[in-house]
Amino acid sequence: AQEETQEMMQSAEEQMEVTKQQFVSQVQDQLASMEKEMDQIEQKINEQTGEEESELQKQWQSLQDQKESLEKDLQEIQATSTENWQDVKEGIDDQLDSMNDSFNSLKQELGIES
């Protein structure tokens, strides 16, 4: 019975590891998708002038900062034990939502279609 319990726990742990890797992969895919459009966004910002360009540059920098923070947290989650990764996941989910909002808002302001 004890051996069976250990096997069940090991199986659950392996399943959590797969789920963690799937989550990391999904977030990385979303970031990669955004990065493809970020060049276009930066180019559009550079076409602006004066105060409008300045404001858009601030939003752009904020988006870059969010991206860097998210990438750092992704590295952290990969190093986190299987049991504790769910705690980090919630923060990453929130960051990703916030970054998506900022990203879409900036695209909309620049007239870039999704």
N, C-alpha and C positions, 0 to 999 in steps of 0.2 A: 504494500500500500504506500509506503514511504517513497519507494522508487517511482511509483506511478505519479505521485504528487510532484516529485522533482521533475519528471518528464513533462508534466502539464505546465509547471512554472517555466521551464526552459522553453517550451513551445510558445507560451504567452510572451515571454521576453523576446524571442525571435520575431514574433508577429509585430511587437511594438517597434522593433528595430526596422523592419520593413516599412512600417507605417511612417516612422521618422524619416527614413530615406525618401519615401514617396513625397512627404511634405516638403522636404528640402528641395527635391527635384522640381516640384510644382512652383515653389517660390522662385527658384533660379530661372525657370522657364518664363515666368511673368516678368522678372527683371530683364531678361534677355530680349523679350518682346518690346519692353519699354525702351531699352537702349537703342533698338533699331530706329525708333522714331525720335530719339533725343537729338540726333544730329540735325534732323529736319527742323526741330523746334529751335535749336541753337542758331541755325542759319536764319530762321524767320526773325528771331530776336535781334540778330545783328543787322537786319534790314531796317529795324525801327530806328527812330532818332529821339534825342532829347530825353524828356522826363519819362515818356512812355518806355523807351529802351531801358532807362535806369530802373524803373519799377519791374519790368519783365526780367531784367538781370537778377534782381533780388529774389524773385520767385524761382528763377532758374537755379540760383545758388542754394536756395532752400531745398529744392528738389534733389540737387546733387548731395546735399548733406543728409537728407533722408535716405537716399540710396546707399551712401557709405555706411550709415548706421545700421541699415538693414543687412548689408553684406557682412558687417562685423558680427551681428547677432546670429546670422546663418552659420558663420564659422564656429561661434560659441555653441550653437545647438548641436553641431556635428561632434563636438568634443564632450558634450554633456552625456551623462549616463542615461541609459534607456529609461530608467524610472523617472528621472527629473525633467526630461525634455518637454513634457506637456506644459510645464510652467513657463518655459521660454517661448513655446509655440504661441501662446495667447498674446504675448507682447509683439511677436513678429506679425501675427495676424492683424493686430491693431495698426502697426507701423505700415504694413502693406496697404491696408485700407486707406490710411491717411495719405500715403504716397500716391496711390491711384487717384484720389480726389484732387490732389495738387497737380498731378500730371494731366488729368482730363481738363481741369480748370484752365491750365496754361495753354493746352491745345485749343480749347474753345476760344480763349481770348485772342489767339493768333489766327483763328479761322482754319485750323487744321482738322480735317474730317477724320473720324476714327475708322 
